[in-house]
Each structure stands twice: as structure tokens, then as C-alpha cells.
Amino acid sequence: MFSLAQLNDVRRDVGFIRCRAFYLDVKFFVAVLAGVIVLFIIHQFAPKLYVSHYSPDAVLVFNVLLWYPLLEETLFRGVIQGQLRKKKWALATVLNLTVANWLTSVTFVGFHFFYHPPVVAFLILVPSLIFGYFRDLYKSILPSLVLHVIYNLLFLILI
């Protein structure tokens, strides 16, 4: 059995911890606003970039808005980025983002090739790096999870 201390260590590593009021952070607000602007531009200038054969029903909306973000953020930002953050070399930065974030984001993009067109999968790199940035900044997956839900909601509305 796991001790309570070991369980708390795992919870902290995965990022299931409270964090300060990230939603009051100007950077978080800018990230939300940037998502709105980018998706609006994509919708206006490249409306056929992403054509889905799904009709938005309750199950799809639940999956896209809650289930997928929870699973993806737990796996990618929580487990993968959380484990990489334990390595000193992965805390080095490239373009002000940790190597842990870059590796996690490239893996995240690769995962999206399974169910998105290649152009859309590549475009997911930027939001993924933003999610990872907030994971590193707050040591929690909560900000990245909230952003993921917001971006997916915008995606459903605009695309």
C-alpha cells in the first residue's frame, strides 16, 4: 500500500494541487484572449481548415469540453511533463519555455495526428506550449485544464 506521504508526492508530481489565483494573472487573461483572436482568424480566413463530420450532440460536447481536456491534461501536463520536470536537464529553457514543456508539447501534437488533419495537429503546438507554460508557472494542471476547456469551447463555437 501507498503511504499518505507517497500519495501526496504523486499528487504533487502530477499537478493535482491547489494553486494561487491564476485566473487573476494578466498572462492567463492574455492567453484566453489570444485563443479567441487566433480561432476567430482561423474561422474567418481558413474556414475549411477543419471540417468535421460530427454533429454537435451532448456526448460530443461533454467529451470535447470536459472529458478530453481532463484526460489529456492529466496525461500530458500532469504525468509526462510532471515526470520530466523532475529531471534537471528538462528544466533548461528554449525560447523561455522548459524542455519538459517542449517535449510534452511535441508528444501532444503527435497524439493529435490520430484524429485531426495534419495542419490542425501542427497548429495544436502553440496551445500546447501555452498549457505547458502555465503548468510550469503554477506547478498545477488546473490553469492548463481551464485553458484547454476554454479553447475547446471556442473551437466548438467558431469552427
N, C-alpha and C positions, 0 to 999 in steps of 0.2 A: 504494500500500500504506500501511497504517497503521504508524506507528512504535510501539514498545513504550510510550512515554510517552503517546501518544494512546490506545492501547488501555487503559492503566491509568486514564486520565481517564474514559473511557466506563464502565469497570467501576465506578469510584468514583461517578460520576453515577447509575448505575442501582442502586447499593447492593449490588453483589456484592463486599462486603468483609467481613472479619472484624470482629467487634465484641466488646466485653468480655462477660463472663458475664451476659447478660440474664436467663437462667433463674434467677439468684440474686436478681434485683431483686424487692423486695416488690411493686412496682407490676405486674410481669409476673404474679406469683402471684395477685394480686387480679384481674387481667384474666381469667385462666384460671378462677378461682373464680366470678367474675361470669357468665361464659359458661355454666358448669354450672347456676348458680341460675336464670338467665333462661330457658334452654332447658327446664329442669325445670318452671318455672312455666307456660311456653307449653304444654308437653306435658300438664300437669295441668288447666289451666283453659281451654285452647283447642285441644283435640286435633285438631279438624277444620280448623284454620287452614291446615295444609299437608297435603294429601292427594296422594300421588304414585301414579302408575300403574306405576311401575317396581318390579320385584322386585330386591332387592339381590343382584346377581351379581358375579363377580370383576371384570369390566370396569367396572361402575358404581362399585364400591368403590375400585378403582385411580384412576379419574377423579376422584371426589369427594375422596378423601383425598390424592392426590399431584399428579395432572396439572393439575386446575383451580386448586388453590392456587398451584402453581408458575407457571402461565401468568398468572393474574390478579395475583399479587403482583409478578411481573416487569413486566407491562404497567402496572398502575395505580400501585403504590407505587414501583416501580423507575423506569420510563420517565417516566410522566406526573408523578408527584409529584417525582421526581428533577429533571426539567427545570423544573418550577415553582419548586422550591427555589432555583434559580439567580437568580430574579427577586426583587429587594428587596421589592417590594410583596407578594409571595406569602409572605414570612416574617412579615408582620404577623399578629397573633393576634386571633381572635374566640372568646370563651369558652375561652381558654387553648389553643386549637388553631390551627395555622397556616392561613392562607388556602389555601396549597397543599394541605393535608390536606382542607379543606372542599371545594374544587373537585374534587379527585380522588375524594372520597367520593361527591359528588353524581353524578359521571360513573359511578362504580362501581354505584351504585343504578340509574341509568338503564340500564346494561348488563344488570342482573338482571331488568328488566321483560320481556326477551325470553323468559326461560324459567322465571319464577316468577310466582305470582299477585301482584297489586299490593300487597296488605297485606304479604306476605313480602318483596317487593322493598324496600318502605319500611323494614321492620324491619332490613334489612341496613345501613342508615345507621350505626347505633351500632357494630356490629362494625367496619365500615369506618373509622370515625373512630378507633377503638382501634388498628387496624392502622397507620393513618397516624401516630398519636401515637408509636408505638414506632419507626416508620421515621424520624421526625424526631429522636427521642431518641437513637437509636443510629447514625443515618446509614447503616443497613444494612437490607436487606429480610429478613434472617434471622429476627429476632424476629416480624415480621408474618407471615412464611411459617409459622413454627412455630405461632403462634396460629391462623392460618387452618386449618391441618391439625387442630389440637385442636378448634376449633369445628365443623368439618365432621364429625369423628369423633363428637362429642357429638350433633350433628344426626342422624347416621345411627343412633346407638344409641337416642336418645329419641323421634325422630319416625318 
